[in-house]
Amino acid sequence: MRMDALPVSGSGKIDRRTLPAPVAQSVGEPPHPGLEAKIAAVWCALLKIERIGRDDDFFHLGGNSILAMRMHARVRAETGLEFALPAFYRAPSRIPPHRSMHSTRHCLRCRPGARRRFAA
C-alpha cells in the first residue's frame, strides 16, 4: 500500500493507531488440487488471507514463528504430512522439501500409541 504521507500525532510522532492494516497479496500461480490445496487452505486460515500462490513465502505473507508452529500442527492433523520445521524455516514455500517430509498415516512409528524402540 502506498501513502502520500504518514499520519502524525499532535506531538509530531507517527500515529500508528491510524495507519491502515497491511494487506498481504498473492501474485503467484494457484495451488494444484489435492495436497497443495489442503495446505493452502491451512495457510489462508492462519494468515487470514483469501488465496495464496504456489511459490508464496509464508513469512512474506505475514507469518511468524508462532503461526509456523500452528501451521505445522494443523497440516499434520489435516493431511497426515510430517515435515521438519527447521527445513520449513530455510525454505518457507508451501510444500516443504521432499526429503524432510513423510505421511504419518502410513508410518508405524508416528501413529498415536506406537511403541518406539531405541537402540541401546
N, C-alpha and C positions, 0 to 999 in steps of 0.2 A: 504494500500500500504506500502510496506517495502522498506526502503532505507538503503544502506550501510553507507552513510554519508550525513549530511546536507550540502547544498551549502553555501559557506561562501563568503562574500564580501571582498574587499581589506582591509577594516578596521577590519576584523576578526569577524564581526557580521553575523548572519544568513541572507542570501539573500532571503527574502520572495518572491520577484518577480520571481525567478527562480524555486520555489517549484512547483511540479505538482499539479493540481487541485485534491481535494479529490473525490473519486469515491464511491457513495452510491450503495450498492448491497442488493438485497433481497435474503433471503435464505429460505423463508417460503413457505407454501402451497399457490397456486394461488387462487384468489378470486372466489367465486361462481358466476354463471351468474345472471344477474338481478341487483338489487340494489348494491350489493357489487362490481360488475364490473363497474358500473357507478361511484361510489365513488372512486374506484381505478384509473379510468381514470382521475378524477379531481386531485387526488394526484400526478399521474405521470406527468401531465401537469405542475402543480405548482412546483414540486420538480425537474423537468427536468430529470427524470429517465425513463427507458424503462418499468419496471414492478415492482410490489410490491407484497408481500405475505400477507395472511390474518391476521397474527399476528404481522406485522411490526409496529414499533413505528415511528410516524410521525416525531418526533424531532431527533431520531437517524438517520433518512434518510436525514437530512439536513433542516428540517422545523424549523421555528421560530414563534414568536407570530404574526408577520405581515402576514406571509403566512397562519397561522392558521385562522386568521380573513378572509382572502381571500377565503380559503377553505370553511369556514362556509357559506359565501355568495354564492359561486358557487354551493355547494351541495344543498342549499335551492332552488336556482334558477333552477337547472337542475333536481332535483328529488322531490322537494316539502317536503323534510325531514327537520324538525326543531329539533335542539338539543341545550342544554345549553353548551356554550363554556367553562365555568369552569369545567363541568363534563368531557369534552374532555381533558382539561389540566391534570386532575387527572388520566385519563386512555386513553392515546393517541393512541389507536389502531384504525383501520379504521372505525369500526362501534361504535359509542358512546353507552353508557349503555342504554338499552331499556327503563328504567324508565324515562329517560330525553329526549326522542325524540317522535315526532309525525309528521304526514303528514299534511303540511299546505294546501294541495289541498282539503282536506275534512274537514278542521276546519273553521267554520264560523268566529271565532274571528281573524284568521290570514289572511283572504283574503283581498286584497287591497280594500280600501274604506269601510271596515266593520265598523259599529258603535260599539264602545266599551262602555259598561256600567260599571260604578264603583259604588260600594256600598257607601252610604252616611254615 
